[in-house]
Amino acid sequence: MKKDFIAVLETAVQRLGVTEIPPIEVEVPPQENFGDLSTPVAMALARVLRKPPRHVAETIAGFIADEPIFDRVDVAGPGFINVAFAGEYLVSEFKKIAESGSAFLRSNIGQGRRVQVEFVSANPTGPLHLGHGRGGATGNALANLLTAAGYHVEREYYINDAGRQIRLLGQSVFARYQRLLGIEYGFPDEGYRGQYVEDIARDMIAEFDGTYVQKAFDEVADFFIDYSYKKILSSIRDDLRDFGISFDSWQSEREMFDCGEVGRAIEDLRAKGFIYEKEDATWFRASAFGDDKDRVIIKKDGEYTYFTSDIAYHRKKIEKNYDEIIDIWGADHHGYIPRIQAVIQALGYPKEKLKILLVQMVTLLRGGKPVQMSKRAGEFVTLREVMEEVGADTTKFIFLTRRPDSHLEFDLEVAKAQSAENPVFYVQYAHARITSIFSHAREKGIERDALAHADVRLLSHHDELRIMKKLLTYPMVFEGAVKTHEPHRITFYVQELSGMFHQYYNKCRIVTEERGPTLARLALCEGVRTVLRDGLEILGITAPERM
């Protein structure tokens, strides 16, 4: 629909005497009664033609009003052109979905360009919480979306396995280990107090008994740190696997220190004049690239800041020659963006080379009442606990029902409901319901192969035309989601399509004694199933055959 609309508009614009046609934007109107598609092209042309936008819009509307593909052409507001397509046109376009299936739905936007998506990257100092899960669902869906659009996508998890927090984890487990073996030992003031710390200490006792009793922490620090964070990292891998997320690579921060990559990154920037010494510390000249101040990378005591390894990490990303680099961070890292952008520019690239998506935290509710979470106190609810209570599919889908940078409330009781109140159940049930319809059709002697002979011109019911229109807008939604890096657009779409289908199912009997209408309606059902399956695949959600 979009391509045909644009082609008609381009011809109309030429009739206005415009030789250089600006890019024509097309969108789905916010309300169904406005029409099927809309364009603000008249507003862009108004400056060129030196005429009021609405006058330009009315002129264009007059040029295209008699086009056979349109049932109605309207001008709205300051100069929007809204069109409603003719039923015959919709039917002819719908045939393309019926004939080519998913090939009609996706376009090769990426054309093989290489993109790295780094997401989750939770410190291995504790289990994954819901914020990590939301970032994981977002990153996974975005990677799926870009892959579907023809990009070559590499998924990476950055392991923060060096520095103060990892040492603090080792100290926390060491303290629990001593206490469990009857030794009075002071717990670190900022230590990790969750039950998982005691569980790791008990695992160590089961494996090594009292080997490390009454030793000084510094004597055994490396062992306790390695054992503890690797245990947690293994648990994180298991959680992500069961959440349906995998990575192509796991980049260790410690490895970059051991391989000298951190040192080389510092010397590289020093040679370019962006590293200097002041007050016995080493600084990065971030202010030269728009950050509000310069940043310390090596403290007076010789300890590296966490920013230092991030410099090396992003330098390594740059050296891999990706066409685009995407980092997905928690919203609490918003203030960190300018300094990383400064690094990208100091390395000789535009800051746009790196795209950073922020993901807001999640408020967990049970029956509308908040569930308190506190990582330090060990009272947080883990991603694993939520997955076990409501399922991985439901958890992911709910995470994707809002823009990632907007606040999300996750109600466990709603997530468990098998009703329209539960968004993923509503969508998955639509897919399963269609599968059930086809099973019923087979019992009546109608095989799926018979759809090749369906006369979709028989689809004239208002709800049938609505569904066809919705199906035909999917390629637009897909393209928009890809270009804006917003997979939640797919979530909104499959929810709306499922709602239309359930409404249609409740009004119209699909399989009847009349073979012609039955085949036509089954073809429509197959179109809905094809699009739902495609959308759910991108979101990382299963499309069940029965529920």
VEXDREN-2710 file (C-alpha; in Angstrom, 1 decimal):
% VEXDREN-2710
k/r/px/py/pz
1/MET/0.0/0.0/0.0
2/LYS/2.7/2.4/1.0
3/LYS/4.6/2.1/-2.3
4/ASP/1.5/2.5/-4.4
5/PHE/0.4/5.6/-2.4
6/ILE/3.9/7.2/-2.8
7/ALA/3.9/6.5/-6.5
8/VAL/0.6/8.2/-6.9
9/LEU/1.8/11.2/-4.8
10/GLU/5.0/11.6/-6.8
11/THR/3.0/11.9/-10.0
12/ALA/0.7/14.5/-8.4
13/VAL/3.7/16.5/-7.1
14/GLN/5.2/16.5/-10.6
15/ARG/2.0/18.0/-11.8
16/LEU/2.6/20.9/-9.4
17/GLY/5.8/21.7/-11.3
18/VAL/8.1/20.5/-8.5
19/THR/11.2/19.0/-10.1
20/GLU/13.0/17.8/-7.0
21/ILE/10.5/15.8/-5.0
22/PRO/11.3/15.7/-1.3
23/PRO/11.2/12.3/0.6
24/ILE/7.5/11.5/1.0
25/GLU/6.6/10.4/4.5
26/VAL/3.6/8.0/4.9
27/GLU/2.1/6.9/8.2
28/VAL/-0.9/5.1/9.6
29/PRO/-3.4/7.7/11.0
30/PRO/-3.9/7.6/14.8
31/GLN/-7.6/6.9/14.4
32/GLU/-9.2/4.4/12.0
33/ASN/-11.9/6.8/10.9
34/PHE/-9.2/9.2/9.5
35/GLY/-8.4/6.6/6.7
36/ASP/-5.9/3.9/6.0
37/LEU/-2.8/6.0/5.3
38/SER/-1.8/9.6/5.7
39/THR/1.0/12.0/4.5
40/PRO/2.2/15.4/5.5
41/VAL/3.9/15.9/2.1
42/ALA/1.9/19.2/1.5
43/MET/3.6/20.8/4.4
44/ALA/7.0/20.0/3.0
45/LEU/6.0/21.4/-0.4
46/ALA/4.4/24.6/1.0
47/ARG/7.8/26.3/1.4
48/VAL/8.9/25.4/-2.1
49/LEU/5.6/26.5/-3.7
50/ARG/5.2/29.4/-1.4
51/LYS/1.5/28.5/-0.8
52/PRO/-0.4/27.6/2.3
53/PRO/0.0/23.8/3.2
54/ARG/-3.7/23.2/3.2
55/HIS/-4.1/24.7/-0.3
56/VAL/-1.3/22.5/-1.5
57/ALA/-2.9/19.5/0.1
58/GLU/-6.3/20.2/-1.5
59/THR/-4.6/20.5/-4.9
60/ILE/-2.9/17.2/-4.5
61/ALA/-6.1/15.6/-3.2
62/GLY/-7.9/16.8/-6.3
63/PHE/-5.2/15.2/-8.6
64/ILE/-5.4/11.8/-6.9
65/ALA/-9.1/11.6/-6.0
66/ASP/-10.1/9.6/-9.1
67/GLU/-7.3/7.0/-8.7
68/PRO/-9.1/3.6/-8.7
69/ILE/-7.1/2.3/-5.7
70/PHE/-8.8/4.9/-3.4
71/ASP/-12.2/4.8/-2.0
72/ARG/-11.8/8.2/-0.3
73/VAL/-9.3/11.1/-0.3
74/ASP/-9.6/13.7/2.4
75/VAL/-7.6/16.8/3.6
76/ALA/-7.4/17.2/7.4
77/GLY/-5.9/19.7/9.8
78/PRO/-3.2/22.1/8.5
79/GLY/-2.6/19.9/5.4
80/PHE/-2.6/16.2/6.0
81/ILE/-3.8/14.1/3.1
82/ASN/-5.7/11.0/4.3
83/VAL/-6.7/8.1/2.0
84/ALA/-8.9/5.1/2.4
85/PHE/-8.3/2.3/-0.1
86/ALA/-10.9/0.6/-2.3
87/GLY/-12.0/-2.8/-1.2
88/GLU/-11.0/-4.3/-4.6
89/TYR/-7.5/-2.9/-4.2
90/LEU/-7.2/-4.3/-0.7
91/VAL/-8.3/-7.8/-1.9
92/SER/-5.7/-7.7/-4.7
93/GLU/-2.9/-6.7/-2.3
94/PHE/-4.0/-9.3/0.2
95/LYS/-3.5/-12.0/-2.4
96/LYS/0.3/-11.2/-2.2
97/ILE/0.3/-12.2/1.4
98/ALA/-1.7/-15.3/0.6
99/GLU/0.7/-16.3/-2.2
100/SER/4.1/-15.3/-0.9
101/GLY/3.6/-15.6/2.9
102/SER/6.4/-14.1/5.0
103/ALA/8.4/-13.0/2.0
104/PHE/5.9/-10.2/1.5
105/LEU/6.3/-9.0/5.1
106/ARG/10.0/-8.2/5.4
107/SER/12.3/-6.0/3.4
108/ASN/16.1/-6.2/3.1
109/ILE/16.8/-2.9/4.7
110/GLY/20.2/-3.9/6.1
111/GLN/21.6/-5.5/3.0
112/GLY/24.3/-7.3/5.0
113/ARG/25.6/-4.4/7.0
114/ARG/27.3/-5.5/10.2
115/VAL/25.8/-4.4/13.5
116/GLN/26.9/-5.3/17.1
117/VAL/24.2/-5.2/19.8
118/GLU/25.6/-5.3/23.3
119/PHE/23.0/-5.9/26.0
120/VAL/22.3/-7.2/29.5
121/SER/26.0/-7.1/30.6
122/ALA/25.0/-7.3/34.2
123/ASN/27.8/-7.3/36.7
124/PRO/28.4/-10.9/37.9
125/THR/27.9/-9.9/41.5
126/GLY/24.4/-11.1/41.9
127/PRO/21.5/-12.8/40.0
128/LEU/19.7/-11.0/37.2
129/HIS/16.8/-8.8/38.3
130/LEU/13.9/-7.5/36.3
131/GLY/15.8/-4.5/35.0
132/HIS/18.3/-6.8/33.4
133/GLY/15.5/-9.0/32.1
134/ARG/13.8/-6.0/30.4
135/GLY/17.1/-5.0/28.8
136/GLY/17.6/-8.6/27.7
137/ALA/14.1/-8.8/26.1
138/THR/14.7/-5.4/24.4
139/GLY/18.2/-6.3/23.1
140/ASN/17.1/-9.8/21.9
141/ALA/14.0/-8.4/20.1
142/LEU/16.1/-5.7/18.5
143/ALA/18.7/-8.2/17.3
144/ASN/16.0/-10.4/15.9
145/LEU/14.4/-7.4/14.2
146/LEU/17.6/-6.3/12.5
147/THR/18.5/-9.8/11.5
148/ALA/15.0/-10.1/9.9
149/ALA/15.7/-6.9/8.0
150/GLY/18.9/-8.2/6.4
151/TYR/21.6/-7.0/8.8
152/HIS/24.4/-9.2/10.0
153/VAL/24.0/-9.0/13.7
154/GLU/26.4/-10.0/16.4
155/ARG/25.2/-10.1/20.0
156/GLU/27.7/-9.5/22.8
157/TYR/27.6/-9.6/26.6
158/TYR/30.3/-7.5/28.4
159/ILE/31.5/-9.2/31.6
160/ASN/32.5/-6.7/34.3
161/ASP/34.8/-9.2/36.0
162/ALA/37.5/-6.8/37.3
163/GLY/37.6/-3.9/39.7
164/ARG/36.2/-3.1/43.2
165/GLN/32.7/-4.6/42.9
166/ILE/34.1/-8.0/42.0
167/ARG/36.6/-7.8/44.9
168/LEU/33.7/-6.9/47.2
169/LEU/31.8/-10.0/46.1
170/GLY/34.8/-12.1/47.0
171/GLN/35.0/-10.5/50.4
172/SER/31.3/-11.0/51.0
173/VAL/31.5/-14.7/50.2
174/PHE/34.7/-15.0/52.3
175/ALA/32.9/-13.5/55.3
176/ARG/30.0/-15.9/54.9
177/TYR/32.3/-18.8/54.5
178/GLN/34.1/-18.0/57.8
179/ARG/30.9/-17.5/59.7
180/LEU/29.3/-20.7/58.5
181/LEU/32.4/-22.5/59.8
182/GLY/32.0/-20.8/63.2
183/ILE/34.6/-18.1/62.8
184/GLU/33.6/-14.5/63.9
185/TYR/34.4/-12.4/60.9
186/GLY/33.3/-8.8/60.1
187/PHE/31.1/-8.4/57.1
188/PRO/32.2/-5.7/54.5
189/ASP/30.1/-2.5/55.1
190/GLU/29.1/-2.4/51.4
191/GLY/29.1/-6.2/50.9
192/TYR/26.5/-8.2/49.1
193/ARG/24.0/-9.6/51.6
194/GLY/21.7/-11.7/49.4
195/GLN/21.0/-15.3/50.1
196/TYR/22.9/-16.2/47.0
197/VAL/26.2/-15.1/48.8
198/GLU/25.5/-17.7/51.5
199/ASP/24.7/-20.3/48.9
200/ILE/28.1/-19.8/47.2
201/ALA/29.8/-20.0/50.6
202/ARG/28.0/-23.3/51.3
203/ASP/29.1/-24.6/47.9
204/MET/32.7/-23.8/48.8
205/ILE/32.4/-25.6/52.1
206/ALA/30.9/-28.7/50.4
207/GLU/33.8/-28.7/47.9
208/PHE/36.7/-27.6/50.0
209/ASP/35.6/-28.0/53.6
210/GLY/37.6/-25.8/56.0
211/THR/40.6/-25.4/53.8
212/TYR/40.4/-21.6/54.0
213/VAL/39.4/-21.1/57.6
214/GLN/41.1/-18.3/59.5
215/LYS/43.2/-17.3/56.6
216/ALA/43.5/-13.6/55.7
217/PHE/41.4/-12.6/52.8
218/ASP/44.4/-11.2/50.9
219/GLU/46.0/-14.6/51.0
220/VAL/43.1/-16.2/49.2
221/ALA/41.4/-13.2/47.5
222/ASP/42.0/-14.4/43.9
223/PHE/40.5/-17.8/44.6
224/PHE/37.4/-16.4/46.4
225/ILE/36.8/-13.8/43.7
226/ASP/37.2/-16.2/40.8
227/TYR/35.1/-18.9/42.4
228/SER/32.3/-16.5/43.4
229/TYR/31.9/-14.5/40.2
230/LYS/32.2/-17.6/38.0
231/LYS/29.4/-19.2/40.0
232/ILE/27.2/-16.2/39.4
233/LEU/28.1/-15.9/35.8
234/SER/27.2/-19.5/35.2
235/SER/23.8/-18.8/36.9
236/ILE/23.3/-15.7/34.7
237/ARG/24.1/-17.9/31.6
238/ASP/21.5/-20.4/32.7
239/ASP/18.9/-17.7/33.3
240/LEU/19.4/-16.1/29.9
241/ARG/19.3/-19.5/28.2
242/ASP/15.9/-20.3/29.8
243/PHE/14.8/-16.8/28.9
244/GLY/15.5/-17.6/25.3
245/ILE/18.5/-15.3/24.9
246/SER/21.9/-16.3/23.5
247/PHE/25.1/-14.4/22.7
248/ASP/27.7/-14.7/20.0
249/SER/30.4/-13.5/22.3
250/TRP/31.1/-12.8/25.9
251/GLN/33.8/-10.2/26.3
252/SER/35.7/-10.3/29.6
253/GLU/36.9/-7.0/31.1
254/ARG/39.7/-8.8/32.9
255/GLU/40.9/-10.3/29.7
256/MET/41.3/-6.9/28.2
257/PHE/43.6/-5.9/31.1
258/ASP/45.6/-9.2/30.8
259/CYS/46.0/-8.9/27.0
260/GLY/47.2/-5.3/27.3
261/GLU/44.2/-3.8/25.4
262/VAL/43.5/-1.3/28.2
263/GLY/47.1/-0.1/28.2
264/ARG/47.2/0.2/24.4
265/ALA/43.9/2.2/24.4
266/ILE/45.4/4.7/26.9
267/GLU/48.6/5.1/24.9
268/ASP/46.6/5.5/21.7
269/LEU/44.7/8.4/23.1
270/ARG/47.8/9.8/24.8
271/ALA/49.5/10.0/21.4
272/LYS/46.5/11.9/20.1
273/GLY/46.8/14.4/23.0
274/PHE/43.7/13.4/24.9
275/ILE/45.4/11.9/27.9
276/TYR/47.3/14.0/30.5
277/GLU/48.6/13.9/34.1
278/LYS/47.3/16.2/36.8
279/GLU/47.3/16.0/40.6
280/ASP/49.1/12.6/40.5
281/ALA/46.2/11.1/38.5
282/THR/45.8/10.3/34.8
283/TRP/42.9/12.1/33.0
284/PHE/41.0/11.7/29.7
285/ARG/40.2/15.1/28.0
286/ALA/36.5/14.4/27.7
287/SER/35.6/18.1/27.8
288/ALA/37.1/18.5/24.3
289/PHE/34.2/16.5/22.9
290/GLY/31.2/18.0/24.8
291/ASP/31.4/16.3/28.1
292/ASP/30.9/18.6/31.1
293/LYS/34.4/17.8/32.5
294/ASP/37.5/15.7/32.0
295/ARG/37.5/12.2/33.5
296/VAL/40.0/10.4/35.7
297/ILE/41.1/7.1/34.3
298/ILE/43.9/6.2/36.7
299/LYS/43.6/7.4/40.4
300/LYS/46.4/8.6/42.6
301/ASP/46.8/5.2/44.1
302/GLY/47.3/3.6/40.7
303/GLU/43.9/2.0/40.6
304/TYR/42.0/2.1/37.3
305/THR/38.5/3.6/37.2
306/TYR/35.7/1.6/35.6
307/PHE/35.7/4.2/32.8
308/THR/39.2/3.1/31.7
309/SER/38.2/-0.4/30.7
310/ASP/35.1/1.0/28.9
311/ILE/37.5/3.1/26.8
312/ALA/39.4/0.0/25.8
313/TYR/36.2/-1.9/25.2
314/HIS/34.7/0.6/22.8
315/ARG/38.0/1.0/21.1
316/LYS/37.9/-2.8/20.5
317/LYS/34.3/-2.5/19.1
318/ILE/35.5/0.3/16.7
319/GLU/38.4/-1.8/15.5
320/LYS/36.0/-4.6/14.4
321/ASN/34.6/-2.3/11.8
322/TYR/31.0/-2.7/12.5
323/ASP/28.7/-0.4/10.4
324/GLU/26.8/0.3/13.6
325/ILE/27.3/-0.2/17.3
326/ILE/24.4/-0.4/19.7
327/ASP/24.7/-0.4/23.5
328/ILE/21.6/-1.1/25.7
329/TRP/22.0/0.3/29.2
330/GLY/19.9/0.9/32.3
331/ALA/18.4/4.3/32.5
332/ASP/20.6/5.1/35.5
333/HIS/23.5/5.3/33.1
334/HIS/22.1/8.3/31.3
335/GLY/24.8/10.6/32.6
336/TYR/27.5/8.3/31.3
337/ILE/26.5/8.8/27.6
338/PRO/28.5/12.0/27.0
339/ARG/31.8/10.5/28.2
340/ILE/31.4/7.4/26.0
341/GLN/30.5/9.6/23.1
342/ALA/33.6/11.6/23.8
343/VAL/35.7/8.4/23.6
344/ILE/34.2/7.5/20.2
345/GLN/35.1/11.0/18.9
346/ALA/38.6/10.9/20.4
347/LEU/39.1/7.7/18.5
348/GLY/38.3/9.6/15.3
349/TYR/34.7/8.7/14.6
350/PRO/31.4/10.7/14.8
351/LYS/29.5/10.1/18.0
352/GLU/26.6/8.7/15.9
353/LYS/28.7/5.7/15.3
354/LEU/27.5/4.5/18.7
355/LYS/23.7/4.3/19.4
356/ILE/22.8/4.0/23.1
357/LEU/19.3/2.8/24.1
358/LEU/18.2/3.3/27.7
359/VAL/15.9/0.9/29.5
360/GLN/14.0/2.0/32.5
361/MET/13.6/-0.1/35.6
362/VAL/10.5/-2.2/36.3
363/THR/8.1/-1.8/39.2
364/LEU/6.9/-5.3/40.2
365/LEU/3.3/-5.5/41.5
366/ARG/1.2/-8.3/42.9
367/GLY/-2.5/-7.6/42.7
368/GLY/-1.7/-3.9/42.2
369/LYS/0.6/-3.6/45.3
370/PRO/4.3/-3.0/44.9
371/VAL/6.8/-5.8/45.7
372/GLN/9.8/-4.2/47.4
373/MET/13.2/-4.8/45.9
374/SER/16.6/-4.0/47.3
375/LYS/19.7/-5.6/45.8
376/ARG/22.0/-4.7/48.7
377/ALA/19.7/-6.1/51.3
378/GLY/19.0/-9.2/49.3
379/GLU/15.3/-8.6/49.1
380/PHE/15.0/-8.2/45.3
381/VAL/12.9/-10.5/43.1
382/THR/15.0/-12.2/40.5
383/LEU/14.3/-12.7/36.9
384/ARG/14.4/-16.4/37.5
385/GLU/11.6/-16.2/40.1
386/VAL/9.4/-14.2/37.8
387/MET/10.0/-16.6/34.9
388/GLU/9.2/-19.6/37.1
389/GLU/5.9/-17.9/38.2
390/VAL/4.6/-16.6/34.9
391/GLY/6.8/-18.1/32.2
392/ALA/9.5/-16.8/30.0
393/ASP/7.2/-15.9/27.1
394/THR/4.9/-13.8/29.3
395/THR/7.8/-12.1/31.0
396/LYS/9.4/-11.1/27.7
397/PHE/6.2/-9.9/26.1
398/ILE/5.2/-7.7/29.0
399/PHE/8.7/-6.2/29.0
400/LEU/8.1/-5.3/25.3
401/THR/4.6/-3.7/25.8
402/ARG/6.1/-0.3/26.5
403/ARG/8.9/1.8/25.0
404/PRO/12.1/0.7/26.8
405/ASP/12.8/4.3/28.0
406/SER/9.4/4.5/29.7
407/HIS/8.5/3.2/33.2
408/LEU/6.9/-0.2/33.3
409/GLU/4.6/-1.8/35.9
410/PHE/4.6/-5.6/35.9
411/ASP/1.7/-7.1/37.8
412/LEU/2.3/-10.8/38.4
413/GLU/-1.4/-11.6/38.9
414/VAL/-2.3/-10.0/35.5
415/ALA/0.6/-11.9/33.9
416/LYS/-0.9/-15.2/35.1
417/ALA/-4.4/-14.5/33.9
418/GLN/-5.7/-16.4/30.9
419/SER/-7.8/-13.6/29.5
420/ALA/-7.7/-10.5/27.4
421/GLU/-6.2/-8.8/30.4
422/ASN/-3.0/-10.7/29.8
423/PRO/-1.5/-9.3/26.6
424/VAL/0.6/-12.3/25.6
425/PHE/-2.2/-14.8/26.2
426/TYR/-4.4/-12.7/24.0
427/VAL/-1.9/-12.8/21.1
428/GLN/-0.8/-16.4/21.5
429/TYR/-4.4/-17.5/21.8
430/ALA/-5.2/-15.9/18.5
431/HIS/-2.5/-18.0/16.8
432/ALA/-3.6/-21.2/18.6
433/ARG/-7.2/-20.4/17.7
434/ILE/-6.4/-20.2/14.0
435/THR/-4.6/-23.5/14.2
436/SER/-7.7/-25.0/15.8
437/ILE/-9.8/-23.6/13.0
438/PHE/-7.7/-25.3/10.4
439/SER/-7.9/-28.6/12.4
440/HIS/-11.7/-28.3/12.3
441/ALA/-11.5/-27.5/8.5
442/ARG/-9.5/-30.8/7.9
443/GLU/-12.2/-32.7/9.8
444/LYS/-14.7/-31.2/7.2
445/GLY/-12.4/-32.4/4.4
446/ILE/-10.7/-29.1/3.6
447/GLU/-7.0/-29.3/3.5
448/ARG/-4.6/-26.3/3.6
449/ASP/-3.6/-26.9/0.0
450/ALA/-7.1/-25.9/-1.0
451/LEU/-6.3/-22.3/-0.1
452/ALA/-4.5/-21.9/-3.4
453/HIS/-8.0/-21.8/-4.9
454/ALA/-9.5/-19.4/-2.5
455/ASP/-11.4/-16.5/-4.1
456/VAL/-10.5/-13.7/-1.6
457/ARG/-12.8/-11.3/-3.5
458/LEU/-15.6/-12.9/-1.4
459/LEU/-14.1/-11.2/1.7
460/SER/-16.4/-8.2/1.9
461/HIS/-17.5/-8.1/5.5
462/HIS/-16.4/-4.9/7.3
463/ASP/-14.3/-6.8/9.8
464/GLU/-12.6/-8.8/7.0
465/LEU/-11.6/-5.6/5.2
466/ARG/-10.3/-4.1/8.5
467/ILE/-8.1/-7.2/9.0
468/MET/-6.9/-7.1/5.4
469/LYS/-5.9/-3.4/5.9
470/LYS/-4.1/-4.2/9.1
471/LEU/-2.2/-7.1/7.5
472/LEU/-1.1/-4.8/4.6
473/THR/0.3/-2.3/7.0
474/TYR/2.6/-4.8/8.6
475/PRO/5.5/-4.1/6.2
476/MET/5.3/-0.4/7.1
477/VAL/5.3/-1.2/10.8
478/PHE/8.3/-3.6/10.3
479/GLU/10.2/-1.0/8.4
480/GLY/9.5/1.7/10.9
481/ALA/10.5/-0.5/13.8
482/VAL/13.8/-1.3/12.1
483/LYS/14.7/2.3/11.2
484/THR/13.9/3.6/14.7
485/HIS/15.3/0.5/16.5
486/GLU/11.9/0.2/18.3
487/PRO/10.8/-3.5/18.5
488/HIS/7.9/-2.6/20.8
489/ARG/6.1/-1.3/17.6
490/ILE/5.8/-5.0/16.7
491/THR/4.3/-5.7/20.1
492/PHE/1.7/-3.0/19.7
493/TYR/0.9/-4.3/16.2
494/VAL/0.3/-8.0/17.1
495/GLN/-1.9/-6.9/20.0
496/GLU/-4.1/-4.8/17.7
497/LEU/-4.2/-7.5/15.0
498/SER/-5.1/-10.2/17.6
499/GLY/-7.9/-7.9/18.9
500/MET/-9.3/-7.5/15.4
501/PHE/-9.2/-11.3/14.8
502/HIS/-10.9/-12.3/18.1
503/GLN/-13.7/-9.7/17.3
504/TYR/-14.1/-11.2/13.8
505/TYR/-14.1/-14.8/15.1
506/ASN/-16.9/-13.9/17.6
507/LYS/-19.0/-12.4/14.8
508/CYS/-18.4/-14.7/11.8
509/ARG/-18.4/-18.4/11.4
510/ILE/-15.2/-19.4/9.5
511/VAL/-16.0/-22.9/8.4
512/THR/-19.4/-23.3/6.9
513/GLU/-21.2/-25.5/4.4
514/GLU/-20.4/-23.1/1.6
515/ARG/-17.0/-24.0/0.3
516/GLY/-16.2/-20.6/-1.5
517/PRO/-16.7/-18.3/1.5
518/THR/-15.0/-20.9/3.8
519/LEU/-11.8/-21.0/1.7
520/ALA/-11.8/-17.2/1.5
521/ARG/-12.1/-16.9/5.3
522/LEU/-9.5/-19.5/5.8
523/ALA/-7.1/-17.6/3.6
524/LEU/-7.7/-14.5/5.8
525/CYS/-7.0/-16.6/8.9
526/GLU/-3.8/-17.9/7.3
527/GLY/-2.8/-14.4/6.6
528/VAL/-3.3/-13.4/10.2
529/ARG/-1.5/-16.5/11.4
530/THR/1.5/-15.8/9.1
531/VAL/1.8/-12.2/10.4
532/LEU/1.4/-13.1/14.0
533/ARG/4.0/-15.8/13.7
534/ASP/6.4/-13.4/12.1
535/GLY/5.9/-10.8/14.8
536/LEU/6.2/-13.2/17.6
537/GLU/9.4/-14.7/16.2
538/ILE/10.9/-11.2/16.1
539/LEU/9.9/-10.6/19.7
540/GLY/11.4/-13.9/20.8
541/ILE/8.0/-15.3/21.8
542/THR/6.7/-18.8/20.9
543/ALA/3.6/-19.2/18.6
544/PRO/1.8/-22.1/20.2
545/GLU/-0.4/-24.5/18.1
546/ARG/-2.7/-25.1/21.1
547/MET/-3.5/-23.6/24.5
END
